[in-house]
Structures are given as C-alpha cells and as structure tokens.
Amino acid sequence: MTILTEPIGSIPRPSTLLNALTEHAEGRLSDADLKKLQDEATADTLARLAELGCPVLVDGEQAKPSFVTYPLAGLTSLAGDGAVIPFADGHTRQLPRLTAGPFRYRVRAETYLRDALRHTSQPVKQAVIAPSALSLLYPADGIDGYSRENFLEDLADEAEADIRGCLDAGAHVVQLDFTEARLSLKLDPSGSLLDDFVALNNQVLDRFAEEERARLGVHTCPGGDQDSTHSLDVDYAELLPKLFRLRVGNFYVQLASEADPDRVLAVIADQLRPGIRVFVGVTDPIDPRVETPEEVRDRVLAAARHIPVDQLGTTDDCGFSPFADDASTSRDTAFAKIAARVKGTALAAEALGLQ
C-alpha cells in the first residue's frame, strides 16, 4: 500500500500558447494553427508530469478556454451579462447568461481526454464542470418559453453525458469541479443555495452505478485565479458536512492554504464513510514559494493523524491556471510544486512504513 497522489487539473499554458490565444481572438491565427499549438502544449504537459513520477496525469486543460465555460464554446444563445464572481483582490470573473433553450453542451470533456490519451499510455484523469456551476447560467427573471425546471432537466442530461463520455473514453477518474460550493455560502449564508447545488449534483451522480461512482470525484476550493480567491474567508466547517453528502468515491479538498488545517482535518474525519478517499491539498498554487518535499511530508503526516492511510491521498489545493488567460503562476513553478508533492508524498509513505 502507498499514498495515492493526483493533480487537480489546470497547468499554466506556455507563452507560445498564450500569445497564440491572443492572436486567434484578434483573427490573426487560424483555428487549425491554434489547435496544433494546444496539442503540442498538451503533449508537453503530459510528458513533464510523467517525468516527475506522477502516477496519474492530466492534460493541464491546455485546450480549454476555462474550467467552467468549455461546454459553451460556440453556443450562440448566450449574453455576456451573467453572474459576477468577485475575488478578494477586487478583480471579477463574469459568467455568460443563457438567453434561449434548449440548453446543450457544444463541447464535451471527452474530446480533451481522447486527445490526451493519444500522447500517453499512463492513467489520465479528466476534470469536468459540476452541473451546479452551470445552473448559474439561467437568469433570475427566467426565459420565455423555457422554464427553469426544463433547463435543469436539460442540464442534468448534458452533465451526465459529459461524465459518462469521459468514463467510456477511459478516464482513470472523472473529477467534478465544485468551486462554487464554498462561494455559495458567501452568497447565501443560510445554506439553501448550497443545498440546491448538492441536490442537483447528486441528481446527476445517482444516474451512475456504484462501481462507476468509485471512479468519480469532486473538488472543492475557495477559488484560485490571478493569485486571489473568492471565498477563503468562508468557514470550511459550514461546507464540508454538506459536501460529503455527494455520492462519489473521491474528494479533493483544498487544505494547504487553510489557516488551521488541523481543525479542517477534524471536520473531515467526522465525515468519513467506508469506500471513499480524501485527497488533501498539500501545495498552494497561489503561494509563489515552492514547498519543499519535507514540508509536504509533514502535511501528509498531519493528515494521517486524522484520516486512515487507506482512505488518504494528496493533491494540489486548486488548479494552477483555471482560466486560460491567468499567467499569475509560471509553468515552471507549477511543475516544481507538483514535483514537491510527489516527492513529499513518497517521503510520508516511507515514514509511515508503507514503502
């Protein structure tokens, strides 16, 4: 037995790809040329992760416009004035607003996965956006001829197809990104919005068999964009009991950036049930300082005092660049932090007598 370790998803894009995205947006680069550069960045990401000894790889989301909006690329029934997500440093991200139904994904995550699998024979994890996040596309004043109930039915069908396509394509694990969970408690401290999010996600998850849900996971963090967060000030203890109601086999929980990780670990320990694994964050993508393997080891050993090692894993707190234009963390720094996670996890396993 050893301690499993996995990345979350996004890796900063190389400068050549960032420049290409700008040129493409300005009409100076063709779709085919952009796709070629994205494919090269994906291949490089997979190769570098493999060189670091990562047992599970990701494509780094090199071809996604963002972790949340990838299904919408090319969708015409959208306006730009959707929900606004404020971050602690004052910057914002704005979601689009749906203007007409029926709602359909234009891009499915399995397309990214199939592209990645062409470049490696190692296990590849695929991140997908949770349906709860896309539920925010529907406007508060409704859409004529397309009720919210109809929208949520369509959304559940599309989310199921997105997940199932990845499982069928050979994903090692499919991870639902649920970063809006902690934010929901800031928007609605009563917890009602979070309850709605969990119920919607479980409505989709319940469509999968138990053995399929063992290959599903959910990621939570306080957001991570341009070295800032949107909900780190929300008490984790209010979120975690509801988060662990989600019917998945794996939970990826941001922890390295928490002020009191032992308190959070105690809450997690209270929520453990047989058959699940908790991957705790041991590197902080927002902190520019690269953790040492020994720091990671100590964080893992602290987690092992609360979580049985056969239910414990390690991960990064968040993706390193969830939006394509986020260059606040360098590509080399991201890989250095991942290397520290892999080495530190191995050191912890050795200290625990697992190797």
Long-range contacts (C-beta under 8 A, 24 or more apart in sequence): 1-309, 1-310, 1-354, 2-346, 2-349, 2-354, 2-355, 3-300, 3-309, 3-312, 3-313, 3-314, 3-345, 3-348, 3-349, 3-352, 3-354, 4-55, 4-56, 4-277, 4-279, 4-312, 4-313, 4-314, 5-54, 5-55, 5-56, 5-279, 5-313, 5-314, 5-315, 5-341, 5-342, 5-345, 6-54, 6-55, 6-56, 6-125, 6-173, 6-252, 6-279, 6-313, 6-314, 6-315, 7-49, 7-54, 7-56, 7-57, 7-58, 7-125, 7-315, 7-316, 7-338, 8-58, 8-127, 8-175, 8-219, 8-252, 8-315, 8-316, 8-317, 8-318, 8-319, 9-58, 9-60, 9-61, 9-67, 9-125, 9-127, 9-175, 9-177, 9-219, 9-319, 9-322, 10-60, 10-61, 10-64, 10-67, 10-127, 10-319, 10-320, 10-321, 10-322, 11-45, 11-58, 11-60, 11-61, 11-62, 11-319, 11-320, 11-321, 11-331, 11-334, 11-335, 12-320, 12-321, 12-326, 12-327, 12-329, 12-330, 12-331, 12-333, 12-334, 13-41, 13-60, 13-62, 13-321, 13-324, 13-327, 13-331, 14-41, 14-44, 14-331, 16-41, 17-41, 17-62, 18-324, 18-325, 18-327, 21-324, 21-325, 35-63, 38-62, 38-63, 39-63, 39-115, 42-115, 42-116, 42-119, 43-119, 46-116, 46-119, 46-120, 46-122, 46-124, 47-119, 47-120, 48-335, 49-335, 49-338, 50-120, 50-122, 52-335, 52-338, 52-339, 52-342, 53-342, 53-343, 54-338, 54-342, 55-122, 55-123, 56-122, 56-123, 56-124, 56-125, 56-172, 56-173, 57-116, 57-120, 57-122, 57-123, 57-124, 57-125, 58-116, 58-124, 58-125, 58-126, 58-127, 59-112, 59-113, 59-115, 59-116, 59-124, 59-126, 61-112, 61-127, 61-319, 61-321, 61-322, 61-324, 63-112, 63-115, 64-112, 64-324, 65-323, 65-324, 66-322, 66-323, 66-324, 67-127, 67-129, 67-177, 67-319, 67-322, 67-323, 68-95, 68-129, 68-133, 68-134, 68-177, 68-322, 69-95, 69-96, 70-107, 70-109, 70-112, 70-129, 71-105, 71-106, 71-107, 71-108, 71-109, 71-129, 71-134, 71-158, 71-162, 72-96, 72-105, 72-106, 72-107, 73-106, 73-107, 74-106, 74-107, 75-104, 75-106, 77-101, 78-137, 82-136, 82-137, 82-139, 83-136, 85-183, 85-223, 85-230, 86-230, 87-223, 87-225, 87-226, 87-228, 87-229, 87-230, 88-228, 88-229, 88-230, 88-232, 88-233, 89-226, 89-227, 89-228, 91-225, 91-226, 91-228, 93-225, 93-323, 95-136, 95-137, 96-137, 97-137, 97-139, 98-137, 98-138, 98-139, 98-143, 98-151, 99-143, 100-143, 100-146, 101-143, 101-145, 101-146, 101-150, 101-151, 101-154, 102-146, 102-150, 102-154, 103-137, 103-151, 103-154, 103-155, 103-158, 104-154, 104-158, 105-158, 105-161, 105-162, 108-161, 108-162, 108-165, 109-162, 109-165, 109-166, 109-174, 110-162, 110-165, 110-166, 110-168, 110-169, 113-166, 113-169, 113-170, 113-171, 114-169, 117-169, 117-170, 123-172, 124-170, 124-171, 124-172, 125-171, 125-172, 125-173, 125-174, 125-175, 126-166, 126-169, 126-171, 126-173, 126-174, 126-175, 127-174, 127-175, 127-176, 127-177, 127-219, 127-319, 128-159, 128-162, 128-163, 128-166, 128-174, 128-175, 128-176, 128-177, 129-162, 129-176, 129-177, 130-159, 130-176, 130-177, 130-178, 130-180, 130-197, 130-201, 130-218, 131-155, 131-156, 131-158, 131-159, 131-200, 131-201, 131-204, 132-178, 132-180, 132-181, 132-196, 132-197, 132-198, 132-200, 132-201, 133-177, 133-178, 133-179, 133-180, 134-159, 135-196, 135-197, 135-200, 136-180, 152-200, 155-200, 156-200, 156-203, 156-204, 159-204, 160-204, 160-207, 160-208, 163-204, 163-208, 163-216, 164-208, 167-212, 167-215, 171-215, 172-215, 173-215, 173-216, 173-217, 173-250, 174-215, 174-216, 174-217, 175-216, 175-217, 175-218, 175-219, 175-250, 175-252, 176-201, 176-216, 176-217, 176-218, 176-219, 176-248, 177-219, 177-319, 177-322, 178-218, 178-219, 178-220, 178-243, 178-246, 179-219, 179-220, 179-221, 179-222, 179-223, 179-224, 179-318, 179-322, 181-220, 181-239, 181-242, 181-243, 182-220, 182-221, 182-222, 182-223, 182-231, 182-234, 182-236, 182-239, 183-222, 183-223, 183-230, 183-231, 183-234, 185-231, 185-234, 185-235, 185-238, 185-239, 186-230, 186-231, 186-233, 186-234, 191-238, 191-242, 194-239, 194-242, 195-242, 198-242, 198-243, 198-245, 198-246, 201-246, 202-245, 202-246, 202-247, 205-246, 205-247, 205-248, 206-247, 213-247, 213-248, 213-249, 214-249, 214-275, 215-249, 216-248, 216-249, 216-250, 217-248, 217-249, 217-250, 217-251, 217-252, 217-279, 218-243, 218-246, 218-248, 218-250, 218-251, 218-252, 219-252, 219-318, 220-251, 220-252, 220-253, 220-254, 221-254, 221-281, 221-317, 221-318, 222-254, 222-257, 223-318, 224-285, 224-286, 224-317, 224-318, 224-319, 224-320, 224-322, 225-322, 225-323, 225-326, 225-328, 226-326, 226-328, 227-286, 227-288, 227-328, 227-329, 228-286, 229-257, 229-286, 232-257, 236-264, 236-267, 237-263, 237-264, 237-267, 240-264, 240-267, 240-268, 240-271, 241-267, 241-270, 241-271, 243-271, 244-268, 244-271, 244-273, 244-276, 248-276, 249-275, 249-276, 249-277, 250-276, 250-277, 250-278, 250-279, 250-313, 251-276, 251-277, 251-278, 251-279, 252-279, 252-281, 252-315, 253-278, 253-279, 253-280, 253-281, 254-281, 254-317, 254-318, 255-280, 255-281, 255-282, 255-299, 255-303, 255-317, 256-281, 256-282, 256-283, 256-284, 256-287, 256-291, 256-299, 256-317, 257-281, 257-284, 257-286, 257-287, 257-317, 261-299, 261-302, 261-303, 262-302, 262-306, 265-302, 265-303, 265-305, 265-306, 265-307, 266-306, 268-306, 268-307, 269-306, 269-307, 272-307, 272-308, 272-311, 276-311, 277-311, 277-312, 277-313, 278-307, 278-311, 278-312, 278-313, 279-312, 279-313, 279-314, 279-315, 280-307, 280-312, 280-313, 280-314, 280-315, 281-314, 281-315, 281-316, 281-317, 281-318, 282-314, 282-315, 282-316, 282-341, 282-344, 282-345, 283-316, 283-317, 283-337, 283-338, 283-340, 283-341, 284-317, 285-316, 285-317, 285-318, 285-319, 285-320, 285-329, 285-334, 285-337, 286-317, 286-318, 286-329, 288-329, 288-333, 290-333, 290-336, 290-337, 290-340, 291-337, 291-340, 291-341, 291-344, 292-340, 292-344, 293-340, 293-343, 293-344, 293-347, 294-344, 294-347, 295-340, 295-344, 296-340, 296-341, 296-343, 296-344, 296-345, 296-347, 296-348, 297-344, 297-345, 297-347, 297-348, 297-351, 299-344, 300-344, 300-345, 300-348, 301-348, 301-351, 301-352, 304-348, 304-352, 309-352, 309-354, 314-341, 314-344, 314-345, 314-348, 315-341, 316-341
